[in-house]
Amino acid sequence: MMDFLVENLRLMANETVDLSKKIPQGYEPNFVERWWLSLFEGRNEWVVFTLVAFIMHELVYFGRYVPFWVCDYIPALQKYKIQQNKLTTNEMQFKCLKKLLFCHFVIEAPLMVGFLPVARYFGIETTEVPFPALKTMALQIAVFFVLEDFWHYWIHRLFHYGPLYRYVHKVHHEFSAPFGIVAEYAHPAETIIFGQGTILSPLLYCKYVDTVHAVTMLLWIWFRLFQAIDAHSGYDFPWSLHNFLPFWAGADHHDYHHMAFVSNFSSSFRWWDTIFGTDTKYHEYKRRLAEKQKKA
């Protein structure tokens, strides 16, 4: 595989995209496909794809946090804040932002630079059209969520083991009352290891199940970022997804993990914690909270 990657890197460094070789004869791309292809036409695919992936990540990650940041300044919404006795200060946000920018540019950006040759090895399509049908993309993304959640659950439990917690995962738990952008506030080793679940899910699916398009993968990362920011938002609204999908984790589920430093190890769903009994303290806490509210 290493020889394949090195050879692909060498070839990609000098490649430019020729759309005449990408569009099937007689096929008329739709508006979205034309826009996607226009990004690559006559340009280096490796460079363009890396830039698109990185810029998308930054815009989605920080853009998703903005609504929750605004909520902090709206008194009427403070009743939905989960840990109301803990405030998010500007100093906390600035400290988090500095570490995030270091992580994004020094850790994640180089990984994105090396992604395309790996994607090609596993069979990911990039500039091919037509795009997969929406139904196909939705099904694949749903599978990616399940696969990533399984990876996240077991790796997360492992990171709560003695030395791994003390020297690695403790960084993420610096904020016992999380706020959106805390999602990727972590030790570099944790960022890389947890990230494998997000990246390997579509790669392995493509290798062993069915073709995956880069557009599907970018959408998957988009939704995964939305989920991660929401889970760390510190807010539980009546319209939060777990109120409609009981198996969805959400902020209500993950906020307890930061508050108590135990239980609730899943990322997106609740079922692994339920199956393996790692949510019993969470349910006990919720029962005590409900009883206290009834007496108030």
Secondary structure, 3 states (H helix, E strand, C coil): CHHHHHHHHHHHCCCCECHHHCCCCCCCCCHHHHHHHHHHECCCHHHHHHHHHHHHHHHHHHHHHHHHHHHCCCHHHHHHECCCCCCCCHHHHHHHHHHHHHHHHHHHHHHHHCHHHHHHHHCCECCCCCCCCHHHHHHHHHHHHHHHHHHHHHHHHHHCCHHHHHHCHHHHHHCCCCCHHHHHCCCHHHHHHHHHHHHHHHHHHHHHCCCCEHHHHHHHHHHHHHHHHHHCCCECCCCCHHHCCCCECHHHHHHHHHHHCCCCCCCCECHHHHHCCCCHHHHHHHHHHHHHHHHC
